[in-house]
Every structure is written in structure tokens, then in C-alpha cells.
Amino acid sequence: MDDSALPSTEGHEIPPGHETSRGHEISADYGLSPGYELSTDPGRLDRELIHRWLSEDAYWALGRTREKQDAAIDGSLNFGIYDTASGLQVAYARVITDRATFAWLCDVYVDRGVRGKGLGTALAGAVRDHLAPYGLRRILLATADAHEVYAKAGFEPLASPEKWMALGVQ
């Protein structure tokens, strides 16, 4: 397979101060609007809210059970964006990765009440930079309606989509 057509993580360095000593709070702002913070701390995730967002409002996960969502969270590297004043979660993304060659960015969701503030772009950039030290050959995602959000973080359409195949519901 020709990997030259795929997004690369090379050249994306983690900015100084990327993670605090706690290891979960990501202190680089990634263009976050004031009043928001990004974290990979699984203990901060509002699982009920994430399930509601995805199972009721995300075209790719409509009807997903809570049990299935919890299993997905447990098996993934998770990212949340939180309102610093209230502590409430306002966005979510998860990554499935072997931390060596490949990652799949999925279940990216920004609460409807805070869309248009660049949080999706900040989230995609934070994921890209968080994964950079692993030297992955590729990070993939699929989207029907947010190409411009991911393009700002360096993602591009596959140059040779005919080389890719899928098993399962499409």
C-alpha cells in the first residue's frame, strides 16, 4: 500500500507544556477559546452525556447502547474539552490506537451550544499532537460533514481510496 497519500504525524511536535505533571491536563491551548480546557483524564468524562450526544445526535452512532459506548470508552484514548468555569464537558473525541503504527480518530462531538468556537479544530489538533511522539504511520478518520475542521489539523482525503476496504456496516 502506498502510504504517501495518508496523513502523516511526522513534523508535528508536542508544544512545551503539552501535559502537566498530572499527566492528563493538556496545557497547550490549541486555539481553544478562553474558558475551555482539554484533558485526557478518563475520570473526568461524563459518560452519560457522551452516550446521549452520540446515540441521539450523531449520525454515525444513533441508537448505540450505553453498554457499547462504555466499552468503546474503556478501550480507547479519550479526549474531553471542559468549560473551566463550570467544569462541564462540552466536547469529546476518542482514538483507537496501537501506539506504534496506526490510530483511528472517531466519535468526535462538540455540544451544539458551543459549536462555532473552534473547539472541534482544537480537539483534532490536540489529538494529532498527542499522538505525534508515537511516530504513527497514519491516523485515519471518517466524516460526512466536517472535512474543513479536520483539514485545519492537517488531514487530507485519501489519495487512493480504491485501495481501502471495510468489513461491516457502511
JODAPE-V178273 format. One record per residue. PHI is phi in whole degrees, 0 to 359 (NA if undefined). Layout:
# JODAPE-V178273
PHI + PHI
This chain:
# JODAPE-V178273
NA + 277 + 276 + 294 + 272 + 261 + 302 + 249 + 265 + 293 + 86 + 256 + 265 + 285 + 298 + 305 + 79 + 307 + 235 + 278 + 297 + 289 + 86 + 239 + 284 + 259 + 271 + 295 + 274 + 49 + 80 + 297 + 297 + 305 + 97 + 232 + 224 + 247 + 214 + 253 + 287 + 296 + 291 + 273 + 297 + 267 + 299 + 296 + 296 + 302 + 299 + 298 + 307 + 286 + 285 + 248 + 224 + 248 + 307 + 275 + 229 + 305 + 81 + 300 + 286 + 297 + 300 + 295 + 295 + 298 + 296 + 296 + 298 + 297 + 263 + 231 + 270 + 251 + 233 + 231 + 248 + 231 + 288 + 291 + 286 + 261 + 81 + 288 + 284 + 237 + 203 + 208 + 206 + 225 + 231 + 257 + 207 + 267 + 59 + 226 + 228 + 213 + 213 + 239 + 270 + 209 + 51 + 283 + 215 + 242 + 307 + 303 + 288 + 237 + 293 + 89 + 253 + 80 + 291 + 296 + 295 + 297 + 296 + 297 + 293 + 294 + 298 + 306 + 288 + 296 + 276 + 307 + 298 + 284 + 65 + 299 + 286 + 202 + 235 + 248 + 203 + 230 + 210 + 260 + 214 + 231 + 305 + 293 + 296 + 285 + 299 + 296 + 262 + 102 + 288 + 226 + 298 + 297 + 287 + 228 + 298 + 294 + 276 + 261 + 225 + 224 + 237 + 121 + 295 + 234
